[in-house]
Amino acid sequence: MVVSVLGEDGSFSGSYLPGSAASNPEILTSPLEGFQQDAGLVQQPTFSFTVRWRLRDSETARTTAFLGQCYVGTNGEETLHALWLLREAADSPAEDWKATR
Protein backbone atom coordinates (compact mmCIF):
# COMPACT_ATOMS: atom_id res chain seq x y z
CA MET A 1 0.00 0.00 0.00
CA VAL A 2 1.40 3.36 -1.03
CA VAL A 3 -0.32 6.45 0.42
CA SER A 4 0.09 10.07 -0.60
CA VAL A 5 0.59 12.87 1.89
CA LEU A 6 -2.37 13.29 4.22
CA GLY A 7 -4.46 16.32 3.24
CA GLU A 8 -5.51 18.97 5.75
CA ASP A 9 -9.03 17.49 5.71
CA GLY A 10 -7.69 13.98 6.46
CA SER A 11 -8.03 12.77 2.88
CA PHE A 12 -5.45 10.60 1.15
CA SER A 13 -5.06 8.62 -2.04
CA GLY A 14 -2.58 6.14 -3.38
CA SER A 15 -2.29 2.61 -4.70
CA TYR A 16 -2.79 -0.88 -3.31
CA LEU A 17 -1.33 -4.24 -4.29
CA PRO A 18 -2.00 -7.09 -1.83
CA GLY A 19 0.76 -9.53 -0.93
CA SER A 20 -1.28 -12.34 -2.47
CA ALA A 21 -0.87 -10.62 -5.85
CA ALA A 22 2.67 -11.99 -6.04
CA SER A 23 1.18 -15.38 -6.87
CA ASN A 24 -1.74 -14.00 -8.92
CA PRO A 25 -0.66 -12.04 -12.02
CA GLU A 26 -4.33 -11.16 -12.71
CA ILE A 27 -4.33 -8.56 -9.88
CA LEU A 28 -2.84 -5.20 -10.88
CA THR A 29 -1.86 -2.24 -8.72
CA SER A 30 -5.20 -0.58 -7.92
CA PRO A 31 -6.15 2.98 -6.88
CA LEU A 32 -7.28 3.77 -3.34
CA GLU A 33 -9.03 6.78 -1.76
CA GLY A 34 -9.58 7.39 1.93
CA PHE A 35 -9.83 9.53 5.04
CA GLN A 36 -8.08 9.51 8.41
CA GLN A 37 -9.17 11.07 11.67
CA ASP A 38 -7.05 14.09 12.64
CA ALA A 39 -3.92 12.59 14.24
CA GLY A 40 -3.42 15.91 16.07
CA LEU A 41 -6.63 15.27 18.00
CA VAL A 42 -6.12 11.58 18.85
CA GLN A 43 -2.97 9.47 19.18
CA GLN A 44 -4.44 6.32 17.60
CA PRO A 45 -6.48 7.66 14.62
CA THR A 46 -9.25 5.78 12.85
CA PHE A 47 -9.32 5.56 9.05
CA SER A 48 -11.29 4.26 6.10
CA PHE A 49 -10.41 3.73 2.47
CA THR A 50 -11.71 2.01 -0.62
CA VAL A 51 -9.83 0.16 -3.34
CA ARG A 52 -11.22 -0.06 -6.87
CA TRP A 53 -9.63 -3.26 -8.13
CA ARG A 54 -7.94 -3.45 -11.49
CA LEU A 55 -7.80 -6.99 -12.83
CA ARG A 56 -6.02 -8.08 -15.99
CA ASP A 57 -8.45 -9.24 -18.73
CA SER A 58 -11.53 -8.83 -16.52
CA GLU A 59 -14.56 -6.60 -16.74
CA THR A 60 -15.86 -7.70 -13.33
CA ALA A 61 -16.37 -4.68 -11.08
CA ARG A 62 -14.88 -5.17 -7.61
CA THR A 63 -14.46 -2.71 -4.75
CA THR A 64 -13.15 -3.25 -1.23
CA ALA A 65 -13.87 -1.00 1.75
CA PHE A 66 -11.45 -1.00 4.68
CA LEU A 67 -12.25 0.46 8.12
CA GLY A 68 -9.78 0.47 10.97
CA GLN A 69 -7.42 2.18 13.33
CA CYS A 70 -3.74 3.12 13.25
CA TYR A 71 -1.88 2.18 16.41
CA VAL A 72 1.41 3.91 17.16
CA GLY A 73 3.77 1.97 19.42
CA THR A 74 6.12 3.49 21.97
CA ASN A 75 8.94 3.21 19.40
CA GLY A 76 6.89 5.18 16.83
CA GLU A 77 6.11 2.13 14.69
CA GLU A 78 2.66 2.30 13.07
CA THR A 79 0.42 -0.75 12.79
CA LEU A 80 -2.89 -0.76 10.94
CA HIS A 81 -5.73 -2.99 12.16
CA ALA A 82 -8.67 -3.14 9.75
CA LEU A 83 -11.84 -4.95 8.75
CA TRP A 84 -12.73 -5.19 5.09
CA LEU A 85 -15.62 -6.03 2.77
CA LEU A 86 -15.17 -7.05 -0.86
CA ARG A 87 -18.05 -6.31 -3.20
CA GLU A 88 -18.42 -7.73 -6.70
CA ALA A 89 -21.06 -6.53 -9.13
CA ALA A 90 -24.20 -8.70 -9.16
CA ASP A 91 -26.24 -9.33 -12.30
CA SER A 92 -29.57 -8.82 -10.49
CA PRO A 93 -31.07 -8.23 -7.03
CA ALA A 94 -31.67 -12.00 -6.80
CA GLU A 95 -27.88 -12.51 -7.06
CA ASP A 96 -27.10 -9.83 -4.46
CA TRP A 97 -26.64 -12.35 -1.63
CA LYS A 98 -23.40 -13.72 -3.07
CA ALA A 99 -21.78 -10.42 -4.10
CA THR A 100 -20.29 -9.39 -0.73
CA ARG A 101 -17.55 -11.24 1.16
C-alpha positions as CSV (number, residue, x, y, z in Angstrom):
1,M,0.0,0.0,0.0
2,V,1.4,3.4,-1.0
3,V,-0.3,6.4,0.4
4,S,0.1,10.1,-0.6
5,V,0.6,12.9,1.9
6,L,-2.4,13.3,4.2
7,G,-4.5,16.3,3.2
8,E,-5.5,19.0,5.8
9,D,-9.0,17.5,5.7
10,G,-7.7,14.0,6.5
11,S,-8.0,12.8,2.9
12,F,-5.4,10.6,1.2
13,S,-5.1,8.6,-2.0
14,G,-2.6,6.1,-3.4
15,S,-2.3,2.6,-4.7
16,Y,-2.8,-0.9,-3.3
17,L,-1.3,-4.2,-4.3
18,P,-2.0,-7.1,-1.8
19,G,0.8,-9.5,-0.9
20,S,-1.3,-12.3,-2.5
21,A,-0.9,-10.6,-5.9
22,A,2.7,-12.0,-6.0
23,S,1.2,-15.4,-6.9
24,N,-1.7,-14.0,-8.9
25,P,-0.7,-12.0,-12.0
26,E,-4.3,-11.2,-12.7
27,I,-4.3,-8.6,-9.9
28,L,-2.8,-5.2,-10.9
29,T,-1.9,-2.2,-8.7
30,S,-5.2,-0.6,-7.9
31,P,-6.1,3.0,-6.9
32,L,-7.3,3.8,-3.3
33,E,-9.0,6.8,-1.8
34,G,-9.6,7.4,1.9
35,F,-9.8,9.5,5.0
36,Q,-8.1,9.5,8.4
37,Q,-9.2,11.1,11.7
38,D,-7.0,14.1,12.6
39,A,-3.9,12.6,14.2
40,G,-3.4,15.9,16.1
41,L,-6.6,15.3,18.0
42,V,-6.1,11.6,18.8
43,Q,-3.0,9.5,19.2
44,Q,-4.4,6.3,17.6
45,P,-6.5,7.7,14.6
46,T,-9.2,5.8,12.9
47,F,-9.3,5.6,9.1
48,S,-11.3,4.3,6.1
49,F,-10.4,3.7,2.5
50,T,-11.7,2.0,-0.6
51,V,-9.8,0.2,-3.3
52,R,-11.2,-0.1,-6.9
53,W,-9.6,-3.3,-8.1
54,R,-7.9,-3.5,-11.5
55,L,-7.8,-7.0,-12.8
56,R,-6.0,-8.1,-16.0
57,D,-8.4,-9.2,-18.7
58,S,-11.5,-8.8,-16.5
59,E,-14.6,-6.6,-16.7
60,T,-15.9,-7.7,-13.3
61,A,-16.4,-4.7,-11.1
62,R,-14.9,-5.2,-7.6
63,T,-14.5,-2.7,-4.8
64,T,-13.1,-3.3,-1.2
65,A,-13.9,-1.0,1.8
66,F,-11.4,-1.0,4.7
67,L,-12.3,0.5,8.1
68,G,-9.8,0.5,11.0
69,Q,-7.4,2.2,13.3
70,C,-3.7,3.1,13.2
71,Y,-1.9,2.2,16.4
72,V,1.4,3.9,17.2
73,G,3.8,2.0,19.4
74,T,6.1,3.5,22.0
75,N,8.9,3.2,19.4
76,G,6.9,5.2,16.8
77,E,6.1,2.1,14.7
78,E,2.7,2.3,13.1
79,T,0.4,-0.8,12.8
80,L,-2.9,-0.8,10.9
81,H,-5.7,-3.0,12.2
82,A,-8.7,-3.1,9.8
83,L,-11.8,-4.9,8.8
84,W,-12.7,-5.2,5.1
85,L,-15.6,-6.0,2.8
86,L,-15.2,-7.1,-0.9
87,R,-18.1,-6.3,-3.2
88,E,-18.4,-7.7,-6.7
89,A,-21.1,-6.5,-9.1
90,A,-24.2,-8.7,-9.2
91,D,-26.2,-9.3,-12.3
92,S,-29.6,-8.8,-10.5
93,P,-31.1,-8.2,-7.0
94,A,-31.7,-12.0,-6.8
95,E,-27.9,-12.5,-7.1
96,D,-27.1,-9.8,-4.5
97,W,-26.6,-12.4,-1.6
98,K,-23.4,-13.7,-3.1
99,A,-21.8,-10.4,-4.1
100,T,-20.3,-9.4,-0.7
101,R,-17.5,-11.2,1.2
